[in-house]
Amino acid sequence: MSTAYQEDISITVLRRMKEGGFDFARIHPIEFYAVFPDEDRARVAAGKFRGESLNAQVCERDDGGWGLELSKVMYATYGGIGDFEQELETLIEPLGGEVEGWGVKHEINRQHA
Protein backbone atom coordinates (compact mmCIF):
# COMPACT_ATOMS: atom_id res chain seq x y z
CA MET A 1 0.00 0.00 0.00
CA SER A 2 1.45 3.38 -0.90
CA THR A 3 2.43 5.74 1.88
CA ALA A 4 0.38 8.62 0.40
CA TYR A 5 -2.71 6.40 0.26
CA GLN A 6 -2.20 5.30 3.89
CA GLU A 7 -1.81 8.93 4.97
CA ASP A 8 -5.06 9.91 3.23
CA ILE A 9 -6.90 7.06 4.93
CA SER A 10 -5.46 7.95 8.34
CA ILE A 11 -6.48 11.60 7.99
CA THR A 12 -10.03 10.58 7.03
CA VAL A 13 -10.34 8.05 9.87
CA LEU A 14 -9.00 10.47 12.48
CA ARG A 15 -11.37 13.18 11.26
CA ARG A 16 -14.34 10.81 11.56
CA MET A 17 -13.19 9.76 15.02
CA LYS A 18 -13.12 13.44 16.06
CA GLU A 19 -16.60 14.01 14.62
CA GLY A 20 -17.81 10.96 16.57
CA GLY A 21 -16.56 12.35 19.87
CA PHE A 22 -13.44 10.19 20.25
CA ASP A 23 -11.42 11.09 23.35
CA PHE A 24 -7.99 12.01 21.97
CA ALA A 25 -6.80 13.14 25.42
CA ARG A 26 -6.62 9.50 26.64
CA ILE A 27 -4.34 6.69 25.55
CA HIS A 28 -5.98 3.78 23.75
CA PRO A 29 -4.91 0.39 22.42
CA ILE A 30 -4.43 1.01 18.69
CA GLU A 31 -4.47 -2.12 16.54
CA PHE A 32 -2.09 -2.38 13.59
CA TYR A 33 -2.60 -5.11 10.98
CA ALA A 34 -0.17 -6.87 8.66
CA VAL A 35 -0.33 -9.93 6.41
CA PHE A 36 2.35 -12.54 5.67
CA PRO A 37 2.65 -15.44 3.25
CA ASP A 38 3.23 -17.99 6.04
CA GLU A 39 2.96 -18.52 9.78
CA ASP A 40 6.70 -18.65 10.50
CA ARG A 41 7.35 -15.17 9.11
CA ALA A 42 4.32 -13.75 10.93
CA ARG A 43 5.60 -15.20 14.22
CA VAL A 44 9.12 -13.83 13.65
CA ALA A 45 7.60 -10.38 13.10
CA ALA A 46 5.43 -10.71 16.23
CA GLY A 47 8.58 -11.49 18.24
CA LYS A 48 10.16 -8.21 17.16
CA PHE A 49 7.52 -6.28 19.12
CA ARG A 50 7.82 -7.95 22.52
CA GLY A 51 7.64 -5.44 25.32
CA GLU A 52 6.57 -2.68 22.97
CA SER A 53 3.02 -3.70 22.28
CA LEU A 54 0.22 -4.66 24.59
CA ASN A 55 -0.60 -7.69 22.52
CA ALA A 56 0.66 -9.47 19.40
CA GLN A 57 -1.53 -12.12 17.79
CA VAL A 58 -0.93 -14.29 14.74
CA CYS A 59 -3.78 -16.07 12.99
CA GLU A 60 -4.47 -17.87 9.74
CA ARG A 61 -6.58 -15.95 7.24
CA ASP A 62 -9.28 -17.25 4.92
CA ASP A 63 -7.15 -16.34 1.88
CA GLY A 64 -4.30 -18.66 2.97
CA GLY A 65 -2.08 -15.87 4.33
CA TRP A 66 -1.24 -15.22 7.95
CA GLY A 67 -2.31 -12.11 9.81
CA LEU A 68 -0.46 -10.23 12.53
CA GLU A 69 -2.35 -7.91 14.84
CA LEU A 70 -0.32 -5.66 17.12
CA SER A 71 -2.05 -3.64 19.83
CA LYS A 72 0.00 -0.68 21.02
CA VAL A 73 -1.19 1.54 23.85
CA MET A 74 -0.69 5.11 22.69
CA TYR A 75 -2.35 8.41 21.92
CA ALA A 76 -4.30 8.33 18.65
CA THR A 77 -2.35 11.00 16.80
CA TYR A 78 -1.60 11.25 13.11
CA GLY A 79 2.15 11.45 13.76
CA GLY A 80 2.27 8.63 16.29
CA ILE A 81 0.22 6.27 14.14
CA GLY A 82 2.19 7.15 11.02
CA ASP A 83 5.52 6.67 12.78
CA PHE A 84 4.53 3.26 14.12
CA GLU A 85 3.16 2.15 10.73
CA GLN A 86 6.48 3.17 9.15
CA GLU A 87 8.45 1.24 11.79
CA LEU A 88 6.19 -1.77 11.30
CA GLU A 89 6.63 -1.64 7.53
CA THR A 90 10.41 -1.41 7.85
CA LEU A 91 10.53 -4.50 10.07
CA ILE A 92 8.07 -6.70 8.17
CA GLU A 93 8.96 -5.99 4.52
CA PRO A 94 12.15 -8.12 4.66
CA LEU A 95 9.96 -10.97 5.96
CA GLY A 96 7.53 -10.67 3.04
CA GLY A 97 4.93 -8.88 5.18
CA GLU A 98 2.65 -6.05 4.16
CA VAL A 99 0.93 -3.45 6.36
CA GLU A 100 -2.86 -3.57 6.07
CA GLY A 101 -3.79 -0.60 8.23
CA TRP A 102 -4.84 0.25 11.76
CA GLY A 103 -7.93 0.65 13.89
CA VAL A 104 -9.15 1.50 17.35
CA LYS A 105 -12.26 0.51 19.25
CA HIS A 106 -14.43 3.49 20.00
CA GLU A 107 -17.34 3.68 22.40
CA ILE A 108 -20.28 5.40 20.78
CA ASN A 109 -22.40 7.55 23.07
CA ARG A 110 -25.99 7.39 21.93
CA GLN A 111 -28.43 9.92 23.23
CA HIS A 112 -32.06 8.93 23.38
CA ALA A 113 -34.88 11.39 22.87
VOGU-3710 file (C-alpha; in Angstrom, 3 decimals, decimal comma):
1> mstayqedis> 0,000/0,000/0,000  1,452/3,376/-0,900  2,432/5,744/1,878  0,384/8,618/0,399  -2,710/6,398/0,261  -2,197/5,301/3,895  -1,809/8,932/4,966  -5,056/9,906/3,229  -6,904/7,059/4,933  -5,460/7,949/8,344
11> itvlrrmkeg> -6,480/11,598/7,986  -10,027/10,579/7,033  -10,336/8,050/9,870  -8,995/10,471/12,481  -11,371/13,183/11,257  -14,340/10,813/11,563  -13,194/9,759/15,021  -13,119/13,437/16,062  -16,600/14,010/14,621  -17,806/10,961/16,566
21> gfdfarihpi> -16,556/12,351/19,869  -13,442/10,185/20,251  -11,417/11,093/23,352  -7,990/12,012/21,970  -6,798/13,137/25,425  -6,616/9,504/26,642  -4,342/6,692/25,548  -5,983/3,778/23,750  -4,910/0,394/22,423  -4,434/1,013/18,694
31> efyavfpded> -4,473/-2,120/16,535  -2,088/-2,385/13,589  -2,595/-5,106/10,985  -0,168/-6,874/8,659  -0,333/-9,933/6,413  2,345/-12,539/5,668  2,651/-15,440/3,252  3,233/-17,990/6,044  2,958/-18,525/9,782  6,702/-18,651/10,495
41> rarvaagkfr> 7,347/-15,170/9,106  4,321/-13,751/10,927  5,595/-15,201/14,224  9,118/-13,835/13,651  7,600/-10,379/13,099  5,432/-10,706/16,230  8,578/-11,489/18,241  10,162/-8,208/17,161  7,516/-6,280/19,122  7,817/-7,945/22,519
51> geslnaqvce> 7,637/-5,435/25,322  6,569/-2,684/22,968  3,015/-3,703/22,276  0,218/-4,657/24,593  -0,602/-7,687/22,519  0,657/-9,469/19,397  -1,534/-12,121/17,786  -0,931/-14,286/14,740  -3,781/-16,067/12,995  -4,470/-17,865/9,744
61> rddggwglel> -6,576/-15,945/7,236  -9,281/-17,247/4,922  -7,152/-16,342/1,883  -4,299/-18,656/2,971  -2,082/-15,875/4,328  -1,235/-15,225/7,947  -2,306/-12,113/9,812  -0,458/-10,231/12,525  -2,346/-7,907/14,844  -0,319/-5,658/17,121
71> skvmyatygg> -2,047/-3,637/19,828  0,000/-0,679/21,019  -1,191/1,541/23,852  -0,693/5,112/22,692  -2,349/8,409/21,917  -4,303/8,333/18,654  -2,347/11,004/16,800  -1,597/11,253/13,111  2,146/11,453/13,758  2,271/8,625/16,290
81> igdfeqelet> 0,216/6,266/14,141  2,190/7,148/11,020  5,525/6,673/12,780  4,528/3,261/14,120  3,165/2,152/10,733  6,485/3,169/9,148  8,447/1,239/11,795  6,186/-1,772/11,298  6,627/-1,636/7,532  10,412/-1,408/7,852
91> lieplggeve> 10,525/-4,504/10,074  8,066/-6,695/8,172  8,959/-5,994/4,520  12,149/-8,118/4,661  9,959/-10,965/5,958  7,534/-10,668/3,038  4,929/-8,877/5,179  2,651/-6,048/4,157  0,931/-3,454/6,360  -2,857/-3,570/6,067
101> gwgvkheinr> -3,786/-0,596/8,229  -4,844/0,254/11,755  -7,927/0,649/13,886  -9,149/1,503/17,346  -12,256/0,510/19,252  -14,432/3,489/20,003  -17,337/3,677/22,401  -20,279/5,398/20,785  -22,404/7,548/23,069  -25,993/7,393/21,933
111> qha> -28,433/9,923/23,233  -32,064/8,928/23,382  -34,880/11,392/22,870
//
